[in-house]
């Protein structure tokens, strides 16, 4: 196909100072293997491997980011580029990491098949398929390593020359902190992020900020490419399918797009199938950097325990959290449980659980009228002293939200290191401050978001900070 990237890209932001590109050598190597590229793929490769005077990659500082729908051929384009780089450069180390194990395995399966092609076989020393050790090793000591971030892959690497973050819309600050330093000792590193437009609940701050900087003209040392349909496109418009996916229909058949559309549903298909970013900005009051900086691997060894329970306004959701106030005044919080459904029906079980622990607890803070009254009644039936459970009034709830935010900013509040799929992580990622007069409370900014986990840890911290009771024992948060 003769289409150029500049003609089909929704957004194309090139790094400054380009004088050459390493793509011709890669394209020539691929041609010798019987691999060809469409015009837009040629342009993408040339842009990714663009160099400045002196031979360093023009995107070597900020990196490359590609927002691209599914079924376009990213593994083919970027995969063969990395294969050729490995063949052309002795001792090159490339790492390809996806968020999910399934995606990483599928990519490795594709590249294992690439390594088995007869023209490629003479260049390959070994292909290792063991879990956690998936690798293509070349005869010139270059290699490509594969793994999933959700399994902890990538920590502790050094001397990485090319680092590919697949599913980069699900890329938390912790994964970046773990893996980007692996390129520090490379003489000419290249970091590539490839993903689809993120869901509101995805930990996508890094992916979204890169795009924002590119579109605002603040990206001078990186490459940003976005393929996608028009923002107001109909999901059934075949012309918009073609606009989003230059591989349709000559490489990606209509059936593949239809199958994806029906399996994903319209909302997800617009993101993942058509590459359309949500136009609404989903805010989060607690930035990913602040949240990451206050995470700890171990809770404090000792302290005074409190609990926080939060009910949604309609009573359909509840969350329970614990807090430990250490002797130095810092408070460590942890989410214990979060549920949806009939919270009145679950009040008895929750009361049983809390009644077993009240003697070793400073306070049980309760937020939310819907569900809160039922829980108070159940605790009373179990003869929990009335001074232990406390239902927050509106002013106290606002104070709890503000106290938690202040605690994070002052490093006086900590929480466990989480994973991108954790309930508390997801709640923090979609919660913003909703002003109510001169005060504010937590509110989920997405239709399927849940503010109660963040409210529960805020209430638990408030209880730990405000209670003067000193129970006879000091135990772990959820003991």
Secondary structure, 3 states (H helix, E strand, C coil): CCCCHHHHCCEEECCCCCCEECHHHHHHHHHHCCCCCCHHHHHHHHHHCEECCCCCECCCCCEEEEECCCCCCHHHHHHHHHHHHHHHCCCCEEEEEECCHHHHHHHHHHHHHHHCCHHHHCCEEEEECCCCCEEEEECCCCEEEEEEHHHCCCCCCCCCCEEEECCCCCCCHHHHHHHHHHHCCCCCCEEEEEECCCCCCCCCHHHHHHHHHHHCCCCCCEEEEECCCCCCCCCCCHHHHHHHCCCECCCECHHHHHHHHHHHCHHHHHHHCCCCCCCCCCCCCCCHHHHHHCEECCCCCCCEEEEEEEECCCCCEEEEEEEEECCCCCEEEEEEEEEECCHHHHHHHHHHHHHCCHHHEEEEEEECHHHHHHHHHHHHHCCCCCCCEEECCHHHHHHHHHHHHHHHHCCCEEEECCCCCCHHHHHHHHEEEEEECCEEEEEECCCCCCCHHHHHHHHHHHHHHHCCCCCCCCCCCCC
